[in-house]
Amino acid sequence: MLPYRENTIIEQSVDNALDFCGRVILVTGYRGDELDNLFAGRPDVVTVRNTDYERGMFSSIQTGTPRVETEYFFITMGDMPEIGPDLFQKLVDTMNRNPGIEIVRPLYKGKRGHPVLLRKSVKQTILSEPRDSEMKNVFTRHRVIDLPLDIRESFMDIDTEEDYSTI
């Protein structure tokens, strides 16, 4: 909810995703009421409450996954306001060139980043994992491409005051 450009970090992240995607499923937890209110009246943003958010990110992924209706879907974090449509497009292009691949992950200088693109076929694996699992367990059960890119934004999230001060 910190200011970012003319918006907040979360609004910028959502707006950037909507520059490429037709809809965003925003999983909320802490401060969920504020986020519900912030995005109220936006039909292209569906907020879903994870009442178990303290269990970690994977529980949020499991909360949002049942709402996925498309053949592909992205998973990313709301504190990454610099991810732009070009990055989303590169992941989709890679998926389209590799029909047997189910997951595409960006790499920046050897480190995995966001967003991650998944085929709809991965949904069931996500939902069948224990609530305290991690995405790395899902990745081991599917065909994955790590796509090296020189896009720093795929790895730039804002977790600390120091991160915020560098934007």
C-alpha positions in Angstrom: 0.0 0.0 0.0 3.1 2.3 -0.1 3.0 5.0 -2.7 4.5 4.2 -6.1 4.4 6.7 -9.0 0.7 7.9 -9.1 -0.6 4.8 -7.4 0.4 2.3 -4.7 2.8 -0.6 -5.2 0.0 -3.1 -5.4 -2.1 -0.9 -7.8 0.9 -0.5 -10.1 1.6 -4.3 -10.0 -2.0 -5.1 -10.8 -2.2 -2.4 -13.6 1.0 -3.7 -15.2 -0.5 -7.2 -15.2 -3.7 -5.9 -16.7 -1.7 -4.3 -19.5 -1.2 -7.9 -20.7 -3.9 -10.0 -19.0 -7.6 -9.7 -19.2 -8.1 -10.4 -15.5 -6.1 -10.5 -12.3 -6.9 -12.8 -9.4 -5.6 -10.9 -6.3 -5.3 -13.1 -3.3 -5.5 -11.1 -0.1 -4.7 -11.8 3.5 -3.3 -9.3 5.9 -5.0 -6.0 5.2 -7.5 -7.8 3.0 -10.3 -5.4 3.7 -8.3 -2.5 2.5 -7.3 -4.3 -0.7 -11.0 -5.4 -1.2 -12.0 -1.8 -0.9 -9.2 -0.5 -3.1 -10.1 -2.8 -6.0 -13.9 -2.7 -5.5 -15.7 -1.8 -8.7 -13.0 -3.1 -10.9 -14.5 -6.1 -12.8 -11.0 -7.0 -14.2 -9.7 -7.6 -10.6 -11.1 -10.5 -8.5 -10.1 -10.4 -4.9 -10.0 -13.7 -3.0 -9.4 -13.8 0.7 -6.8 -16.3 2.0 -7.9 -16.6 5.7 -4.8 -18.9 6.1 -2.3 -16.4 4.8 0.0 -16.8 7.8 0.9 -20.3 6.4 2.8 -18.6 3.6 2.7 -17.9 -0.1 1.8 -21.4 -1.2 -1.5 -21.2 0.7 -2.3 -18.0 -1.2 -1.5 -19.7 -4.5 -3.8 -22.6 -3.6 -6.5 -20.0 -2.6 -6.4 -18.3 -6.0 -5.9 -21.3 -8.3 -9.5 -22.5 -8.3 -10.5 -19.2 -9.9 -8.3 -19.8 -12.9 -10.4 -20.3 -16.1 -7.8 -19.7 -18.8 -5.5 -22.2 -20.6 -2.4 -20.4 -19.2 -2.0 -18.4 -16.0 0.7 -16.4 -14.3 1.7 -16.4 -10.7 3.5 -13.3 -9.4 3.7 -11.1 -6.3 1.9 -7.8 -5.6 5.2 -6.1 -4.5 6.8 -6.2 -8.0 5.6 -3.0 -9.6 8.1 -3.0 -12.5 7.0 -6.2 -14.2 5.8 -5.1 -17.6 3.9 -6.6 -20.6 7.1 -7.4 -22.5 8.1 -9.9 -19.8 4.6 -11.5 -19.8 4.8 -11.8 -23.6 8.3 -13.4 -23.6 7.0 -16.1 -21.3 3.9 -16.8 -23.4 6.0 -16.9 -26.6 8.3 -19.4 -25.0 5.4 -21.5 -23.9 3.9 -21.4 -27.4 7.2 -22.5 -29.0 7.4 -25.4 -26.6 4.0 -27.2 -26.5 5.2 -30.0 -24.1 6.3 -27.5 -21.5 3.9 -26.8 -18.6 5.8 -24.1 -16.7 8.1 -21.2 -17.8 10.1 -19.3 -15.2 12.3 -16.3 -15.9 15.9 -16.2 -14.9 17.8 -13.1 -14.2 21.6 -13.6 -13.6 20.9 -17.2 -12.7 18.2 -16.5 -10.2 14.6 -17.4 -10.7 12.1 -14.5 -10.8 8.5 -13.7 -11.6 6.0 -13.9 -13.1 5.9 -17.7 -13.6 3.7 -18.9 -16.4 1.8 -22.2 -15.9 -0.5 -24.3 -18.1 -4.0 -25.1 -16.7 -2.8 -28.7 -16.4 -0.7 -27.6 -13.4 -3.8 -26.5 -11.4 -4.6 -30.0 -10.0 -1.0 -30.5 -8.8 -1.2 -27.2 -6.9 -4.5 -28.0 -5.3 -3.4 -31.6 -4.3 -0.3 -30.4 -2.4 -0.5 -30.0 1.4 -1.3 -26.4 2.4 2.2 -25.8 3.8 3.9 -27.1 0.7 5.9 -25.0 -1.7 5.9 -24.3 -5.5 9.2 -26.1 -5.8 7.3 -29.4 -5.1 4.9 -28.5 -8.0 7.8 -27.7 -10.3 9.4 -31.2 -9.8 6.2 -32.8 -11.1 6.0 -30.9 -14.4 8.0 -30.0 -17.4 9.7 -26.6 -16.8 11.8 -24.2 -18.8 14.0 -21.6 -17.1 14.2 -18.7 -19.5 17.3 -16.6 -19.1 16.4 -12.9 -19.6 18.2 -9.7 -19.0 15.1 -8.2 -17.3 16.0 -7.1 -13.8 12.3 -6.4 -13.1 11.6 -10.2 -13.0 13.6 -10.3 -9.7 12.9 -6.9 -8.2 10.4 -7.1 -5.3 9.9 -4.7 -2.5 10.2 -6.6 0.8 12.1 -4.2 3.0 12.4 -0.4 3.6 15.8 -0.7 1.8 14.2 -2.2 -1.2 11.6 0.6 -1.2 14.3 3.3 -0.9 16.0 2.0 -4.1 13.0 2.5 -6.4 
